[in-house]
Amino acid sequence: MIDKLPVLRFEGIRPDSLGNYLARLGLISALSSNADWRGLRGCWRDGCFVITASEISREQIESYLLDNWKPTTYSRWWAEKQKADTKAKSDQSIWRGRSAEAISNVRLLDAHIAGVGRNQFNPVLYTGGKIGQRDLEKAMAESSKLIATSEKMGIVGWLESTLYGESTISLPEVPSVGTWFLQANKMFNTGQGSGSHEAKKGAKQKWFREGQLSPWSFLLALEGALLLSGSVSRRLSANARSYAVFPFITDIPSPKSENEVGLVKAEFWAPLWKHPASLPEVRALLERGQARIGQRTAKSPYEFAIAARSAGVDVGITKFVRFVLRQTTSSQVYEAVPGERIKVGSARDNESPLVEQIIPWLDRLPYEPRDSKQKGKFKGLRGPVEDAIICIAEWPDDAERWQRLLLLLAEMQSRIDRNKDLRERCRALNWLDAGWFDKAWPVPPVEIEIARAIASIGASGEMPMLANIFGVGFDKSGVPQFSGKGRPQRAIWHNGEVVRLMAEVLQRRLVDTDAVSPLPLFSRRFCSTETISAFLSSAVDSEMIGHWIPVLSLIQWREASTSSEQLQTAVSVHPADGAFLLQALFRPLFSPYQLQIGEKKLFPDHLRPHAAMTRRLLNLIRQGELSEAIQFAQGRYLAAGHSIVLPPFDINEDYERIAASLLIPIRSFDVVAGLRRWLQLSKNNQRGERK
């Protein structure tokens, strides 16, 4: 029979601040020092910390902390040695002192400093335990003094506030704790009366309130922070440089704007787990403190996010809480600002493999300056993309977040493309998998269907639509790469009027093709005839189409359309308005496929449309010479043995929109069905049709 252990919930210990998270580590460390609770375990459930052990109660825990627990003696014994090393630009004084200290002092030092030629500091504890004017040793002394000298009722009330969030008594002012506990920062009055004449008359009038915090919260948080021991590591190479590693500490994230340069010190990704773990297990987890993407160690925040979603982290972790250690009120200090909560995924989740496709490209982007004195070197390419990746990791099923990342990728590709220096330094974005589209648009609107169909043109040939959007060429494997020092002439995409731009792209593709070569209009995705009619009648948002064509051109459309898309197109009806009928007449002459009327080819092989002929027809349409364009088309059909019905000569349609519609791919049977309305069938043809 399995024994059921009691479970105690600590509603006051939630990972809403770095201090509260560290207090959770400190609590399990403090309680495990009791010999009677060696089997004590803790975990996170429903957003708060819980503890389980045999023969344990709320009253016993409170009694032990009040009467028996002795916090680790905190003393910055290495302060003078640290100054000597700073002056000598070395780590020798610290490490000589370390070898002669007791194990308790060694553990205290290891949580603060790791030596790799120069002393490297744990960002959670800053420069050896002093965060600007915030001295952790001073804060601990003040907290201990408050507990030792206050009345019993106050001490118990403060402990209950820490453990259970039960505020039964006012909290005292504790200085130097604002880095971990944002709510304990000094609060200023910025109201209209703060600068009044009456206020200025008051002697030593304070227009601020010191931070208030339970001293138990800080003592437990400091106890927990001492578990974050650093170490020296190196990559798998004989010549690789050693580097300092602290548990779940990431590199500085790339700034999103020039004003953010130099504001962030690092990030701490606090791991949460739902299965009860003992103190030795927690220590082991923190000592490993790493995440991986395949064989690559995750060091930057966005890499941590990708690793979490792909389960490239220690077994048992269910979620990470992101804390950004950044300046907010002063250049001398910084605060741990809580950020996203990233749920750990599984190997079956497909979002991480998709995002991993852009890591090689992201690695080649220029790194941003880390010092505020170097703001002039800010590029702004990495930060927005890294932030968008983290946002996706937080809510991987949010389609709008995928759309935002795709837009950023296209925007950064365009910025690099139009900058000579960046074109030489950066690589072009490699093809994205079609799974990106499914994430961004589970149910795409008609404008996105049009943009997707256009973006898929040339996907199986030597000139994908991507080449008309960005100034890229393609290597022997078909991988995009920036070609030459400037943008090639075929890259004509700009921010002008979309309908006209679509016609210009169609014309450019015909110009760049040999006169007798097949039409460069093969595609992998198609639209229905109803969609073409909606475009011709201006019932769709043209600006939205133009907005997304560059984005969707980054995707490699290898596979053909799904069967459901084919069925939807096959049962579509064919509108009968004038503009639609005109494009239906011209459409076969822009089709790259071999069309058939019944069992016969529409055009014999020697009469199939080629680039020079189609280019001439397009010019007539774009010039508004629709009557001449109809006569030209009539001649091509007559040469192939097909007579058409001539329309009236007073045609008044939007010729530029008709030309643009010819860039939108539709299926071959829809092309033929549209032409049938124009054909005059002979008796022999009629018999063939009946058969």
N, C-alpha and C positions, 0 to 999 in steps of 0.2 A: 504494500500500500504506500502511495506517495504522500509524504507529509506536505501540508500546505503551510507556507511561510507567511507571516504577516507582512503587509506592504504599507509603508508610510509615505504619503504624498507631501511634498514641500512646495506649496503653491507660491511661496515667495521667491523660489529659485527657478526662474524662467530665463531662457537665453535672449532676453530683450535688451541686455547690455552686456558688454564684455565682463564687467565686474561680477554680475550675477552668474555668468557662465563659469568664471574662475572660482566663485564661491562654491559652486557645485563640486569642482575638483577638490577644493579645500575641505569641504564637508566630509567627503568619503575618506580623505587622507586623515582628518582629525578623528573620525569615529573608528577607523581601522587601527588606530594606536591603542585602543582598548583591547586587552588580551581576551576578553570574553566575547568579542565580536569579530573574530578573525575571519569568519565566513561571510561577513557583511558584503553585500553587492548593491550596486546602484545602476540606474538607467534612466532614460527619458521616455515618458509616456504622456501623450496628449498635451505636449508643450511644457510640462513641468517635470522636476526631478523626483524620482521615487527611490526608496531604499527598502531592501528586504533582507531579513536575517532572522534566525531563530531567537525567540525570547527577547524581543526588543519592542519598545514602546516609545511613544512621543515623550512621555514624562522622563523615561530613562535617558533619552538623548539630551533633553534640556538639562537634566541634572548633571550629566557628564560634562557637557560644554561649560556649564556655570561653575562647577566645583573642581573638575579634575583635568580638563584639557589644558595643555601648555603649548601655546603656539611656538613654532620654530623661532629661535632667537635670530632676529634680522639685524645684521651689522655689515656695513660696506667696508669690510676689513681690507679690501684690495684698493681702496681709493687712492692712496699715495702711489702704489705701484702702477695703477692705471695712468696717473699723471706722468710718471716717468716713461712709460711706454709711449704715451702720446707725444711727448717731446722727442723721444728717440725714434719714432715711427717704427716701433717693433712690438713684439708680444712677450719678450723674454722675462721682464720683471714679473708679470702676472704668472707665467708658468713656473718660474723658480719658486715664487711664493706658494703656488698651488701644491707643489710636491712636498711641502713641509707642513701642510695644514691637515686638520682632522677631517674625517670623511664628511661630517655635517657641513663644514665650511666649503669643502670641495663641491658638494652638491649645490650649495648656495651660489657659488661662483659660476658653475656650469649653466645654471639657469639664466645667467646674465651675459656671459662672454664666452666666445669660442675663438681660439687663436689660429690664424692661418697666415703667419708672417706679420700681420697687423691684427689688432683686436677687433673682432666683429661682435656687435651687440644685438641682443634679442630685442626686436622692436617693441614687444609687449612691455618690457622692463626698461626700455630706452638705454641711455648711456650709463650702463652699470648701476641702474637703480635711481637715476636722477633725471626727471623729465622737465628740463628747464628749471623753473623755480619750484617744481613739485618734487619734493624729496620723499621717497617711499619710506626711508628710515624714520624721518620726522613724522610722517602720517601714521606709521605703526606705533610709534611712541605715544602720540596723541590719542590714538584709539585705545591702546592698553591703559593709559591713564584714566580715560573716561570710564572704562569698565571697572577699574580698581577703586575709583573714588566716588562713584555715583551711588545713589540709593538702590536698594535691592529691586524695588518696583520698576525703576527706570531700566536697569540692566535686563531684567526679564522681559520687559516690554520691547526693548530694542531687539532682543534675540527672537521673539515671536514675529517681529516685523521682518527680520531677515529670513526666517525659515518659512513662515506661513503667509506673509504679506498682510498680517493683521496689525494695522496701525492703531494701537490703543493708547499711545503716548507720543508726545512730540519728539522728533529726532534732533540730536545735537548737531552743531556745526563741526565738520571734520575737514580741515584744509588738505590740499594736495591730493585729492582723490578723483578729480574731475576727468582724468584720462580714461579711467575704466568705467566710471559711473557718470554718465552725462547728466543725470538728474541732480547730481551733487555739485555741479558747476556753480560758480558765483553768478547770480542773476541780477541784471541791472534794470532799473526802472527807466523806460524810454518814453513815458507818457508826457503829455503837454506840460504838466506841472513840475517836471524835473529840473527845469532851468529857471523857475520863477524867482522874483526878487525876495519873496518871503523865505524861500528855501535857502537862498544864498546867505541870508542873515543868520541862520542857525549855525552855531559853532560845531564844526566837525560833523555836519549833517551827512549821513550816508544814503546815497541813492542806489543802493544795491543790497542784496541779501547773500550772505555766505551760503555755500552749499550745505545741505543737510543730509545726513546719512547715518544709518545704524553702524556703530563701530564694529559690530560683529560681522557685518557684510564685508568691510575692508579686511579684517583679520583673516577671514576665511578665503577671500579672494587672493590675498597675498600668499597664503598657504598653498592655494591651488596653482598660482603662477610659478611657484618653485618647482612644480613637476615638469615644466616646459624646458627640460635640459637640452642644451645644444650639443653638437658634435661636429667633427670634421669629416667630410666625405670627399669622394672624387669619382669622376666618371670612369668607365671601363677603358682606360688607355694608359699606357706606361708613361706618356708625356703629359697626361691631363693634369691641370692645376687643381689643387685642393680648394674646397670652398666650405664655408660655414653653413650648417643646417640647423634650424630650429623647428620644432614640431608645427606643421601645418602653417608655416609662415611663407607667404608668396613674395615674389618680386614686386616692385612698384608697378602699378598699372599705368598704361600709357595715358597721358592727359587727353581729355576730349576737347579742351580749348586752351588757348595760350595763358589764360588767367589761372589755370589749374597747375601750371608747371611748378614743381617744387613743393606743392602743398601736401602730397601724400608720402608717408614714410615707408609703409608696407601694408600688407593685409594679413589678417589672421582668420583662417577658415576653421571655425570651431566644429569639431565632429560631434554628432549626436548618435546615440545607439539605443535600441529598444530592448535588447537582451541584457539582463543583469550581469554586471562585470565587477570583479573584485579589484582592489587597489593594484595588485601586481599586473593584472590584465590591462588596467588603464595605463599604467606605466609603460607596459610593452607597446600598447597602441601609440602612445605619445612619442616613444623612442623611435618607432618606425616613422611615423608622421609624414608619410609620402603618398603621392598619387602618381599614376602612370597613364600615359597614352601609348598603348602598344609597348615598345621597348624604350620609350622616351619618358624621362622624369618630368612631371608637371611642375613648373616653377612659377609661371605667371598666373594671374587670377583666371583668365579665360581658359587656360589649360586645366586648371583645377576643375572648372565647371564642366569641361568636356570629359575629363576623367571620371567625375562623379556620375554623369549620365551614362557612361559606358561601363560602370562598375569597376573602373580601374583603380579602386581604393581598397583599403584594408577591409577584410570581411567583417561584417557586423555593423558597420556604419550605415545608417539609414538616411542621414541628412547632414548638410553643412550649413552653418549660419555664418554669413560673410560679415566681417568687421573691418572697415577701412580705417586705418590709423592715419589721420590727416589733421592738418592745422585748421582750426575753425575760429578761434578768438585771438590768437597771438602766434607770432612766428617762433616763439620760444617753447611753446608746448603744443601738444596735439591731443585729439580725442579719438576714441574708438567709436566710429559711427556705424551703427548696425545697418546692414544692407540686405541683399536677397537671401532667401533660404532655398538651397539647392537640394532637391531630393535625389538620392542615389538611385540610379536606374539599374537595369539588368543588361546582360549581354544580348538579349533579344531586342532591346530598343534600337531603333534605326536612326535616331536623330544624330547621335555622336559620329557614326561613320560618314554621314553627310557633311557635318561641320568639319570633320578632320580633313576633308578634301581641300580646304582653303588654307590649312596651316602652312604648307610650303610657300605659298604666295605671301602669307602674312609674315613669315620669317624674313622675307627679303625686303620688306618695307623698311624705310629708314626709321631708326629708333629716335624717340623724342628726348629732348634734354630733361635732366632731372633737377637741375639747379635753376632757381628763379632768375639768376643772372644771365642765363642763356635763352631767355624767351624768344629772342630773335631767330633762333634756329628751329622753332616749332614748325612742323609740317602739317599735323592734324590728320594723318592718314590712318594711324593704328587705333587710336583711342576709341572713336565711335564704333568701329567694327568689333573690337574686343568687348566693349560694353554691351553691344547687341547680342553677342554670343552668350554672355552671362544671363541676359534677359531671357533668351530662349531656354537655357538650362533651367531657369526658375519655373517657366510655364511652357514646356515643350509642345503642348497641344494648342497653343495660342497662334492662330494663323497670322494675325497681324504682326506678331514679332518676327516671324519668318519673312513676311513681306518687307519689313523694315530692314532686315539684314540684307536681303537681296538688293534693295534700293541702294544701300550703302556700298555694296560691292560694285554695283554699276557706277555709282558716283565716284568712288576712288579710282576705278579703272579709267574713267573719263579724265579725271584730274591728272593722272600719271600720263595718259596718252597725249594730253595737250601741253605737257611740260617737257622741254628738251632734256633737262638734267635728269628728271625722274625717269624718262623713257630709257636712258642709258643705265640707270642704277637699279631699276626694279624689273621684275618679270611680269609678264601678262598673266592674268588669272587663268588657270587651267579650266577645262570643261567641267561643268557641274552636272551631277546626276539628275535625271528627270524626277527623282524622288523629292527634290526641292520644291517642285511645282505642286506636288500632292500635299506637302506640308503647308504651303502658303495658301492654296485654294482648294479645299476639299470639294467645294461646289463653285466652280468659276463662273463669274458673270459673263455676259456675251462679249463685253469689251476685252476681257482677258482671253477669251477663246480666239478672238480675232488676232490679238497680239501674239498669242502662242503660235497660231498657224503661220503668221508672217515670219516669226523668229525661227521657225523650223525649215524655212526655205534654204535649200543648198546643204542641208545637214549631211547628206550622203555624197556630196561632191567636193570639188576643190575650192569652192568659194561659198562658204556658209554666210548667212546673213550677218554674222558677227563681223565680217570683214568690211561691211558697209557702215557699221556703227562705230567701231574702234579701229585705230590704225595698227592692225595686227596682220602678221603673216602666219604661215603654218610650216612646221618642220616636216620631215619625212613621215613622222608618226601622226601627223595631224594635230600636234599640240600648238596652241596659239602662242605667239611670241611677238614682241614689238619689233617691227621691221624698219630699218633705216633710222636716221636722225630725226626725220619729220614724218608727219602723217601722210600715207599714200593717198592719191587722188580718189581712190574708190571709197574711202571713208568720208562720206558726205553728210552723215547724220548731224543735225543741229537742233536748236530749240525753236524753230520756226513753225509756221502753220502746218498742222499734221497732215491734212489731206494733200496739200501740195507736196509735202515732203515724201509721202508714200509714192506719189507719181514719179518724183525725182529718183527715188531708190530703184523703182522698176526700170526707169530709163537708164540709170547708171549700170545696172546689171546687164542690160542689153548692149550698152556701149562697150563694156569690158569683155564681151564674148565675141569670139571670131564670127565673121559674117555668116559662115555656113555651118557653124556649130549648133548643137541642140540648144534649146532654150534653157537658161540657168534658173529654172523655176520649180525644180523638183522639191517636194516638201514631205514632211512626216506627219503633219497634223493638218486637218481640214475643217472648214466651216460649212454650215448648211446654207441652202439657198435663202431661207428665211433670214439668216444673219446678213447675207449680202444685201437683201432688200432693205433691212433695217439700216444698214450703213448708207445705202444710196438715198434713203429718205431722211437722213440725219436724225434717226431715232436712237442712235447710240452716241456715247460721249467720245468724240474723236480725240480730245486732249488726253483722256485716260488711256486710250489705245497707244498714243505716241509716248506716254509716260512709261509704259511697261514694255514696249518692244525692245529697248536696249537691255533691260533687265533679263528678259526671257531669252535673248540671243546668247546669253552666257551659258545656257543649258544645252547639253548635247542630246539632241532628239534622235536617238538611235532607233528605238522601236517604232513600229507603225502604230496607228491609232487602235484603241481597244475595240472589241466587237460591239460593245454598247454604243460607241461613237459611230461606228459604221451603220448600225441599225437606225440610229436617230437620223442620220443623213439620208438613208435609203428611203425612209417613209416621209421625207419632207415634201411639202407642196411647193409649187413654183409660182411666185407672184406674177402678175400681168401688168404692172405699171410700166410707163415708158422707159425710165432709166434702167430698170431691171432687164427689160427686153433688149435694149441696146447692148448692155454688157453681155447678155447671153449670146447675141450675134457675134460679138468680137471675141468672146472667151475661147472658143476652139483654136483661134489663131495665136493665143497666148498659152496654150496647154502644152507642156513638155511630154505628154503621154501620147501613145498611139490610140486614137479614138476609133470606135466602130459604130456604124449605123446598121443595125441588124447583124448580118454575118460578114459585112464588107467593111473595109477600112474607110474612114472618112476621107483621109488623104493618102494616096499612094506614097511609097517611100520617097520618091524623087520630088514630091510636092509638099512634103511635111514642112510646117512652118520652121523657119530658121531665124537667127538673131537679126539679120539685116532687114528682112521683110517685116518682122514684128516691130522693129524699131521705127520703121517708116509709118506703120499704122498707128503706133502710139503717138508719134509727132502730130499726125493729123487730128487725133482725138484731143490732145492737149492744146492745140491751136484753135479748137472750137469748130473745125471743119468736119462736122459730123456727117454731112451729106457725102463729102468726098471719101470719108472713112468707110461709109456704108458701101459706096461704089467699089472701093478697093477690096473690101471683104467679099463683095459679090463676085468680083473677078476671080478671087482665089477659090471660091466654092465652085464657080462654073468650070474652072480648069480641072477640078477634081470630079466633075460630072454631077454637080448638085445645083439646082435652081432654088433661089430664095424669093420670098415675097418682099417687094420693095415697100418701105413705109412712106408716109407723106413727107414732103420736102421741108415743111415748116416745123422742124424739130427744135425744141427749146428746152434742153436739159443741162444739168450741171456737168459739163464735159470733164472738168478737172476731177470731180468726185467719181465719175465713171472710170477715168483712167486709174485713179487710186484703187478702186474696187478690184481691178484686174490683178493687183498684187496679192489679194487675199485668196489663198488656195481653196478650191472646192474639189470634190471627187469627180472622177471621169464620167460616171453615169449621170451626174447632175449637169455636167457640161453638155453632154449629148442631149439630155432631156430639154435643156433650155434651147438648143439649136433646132430641135424638131419643130418648134412653133414657127420657124422661119422657112423651113424647107417645103418646096413644091414637089410632092412625090409623083412620079410617073406611074403608069399602070403596072409596069414590071416591078417597080419598087414597092407598090402597094401590095402586090401578091407576095413579095418577099417578106413584107412586114407581117402579113396575115400568117404566113408559115411560122 
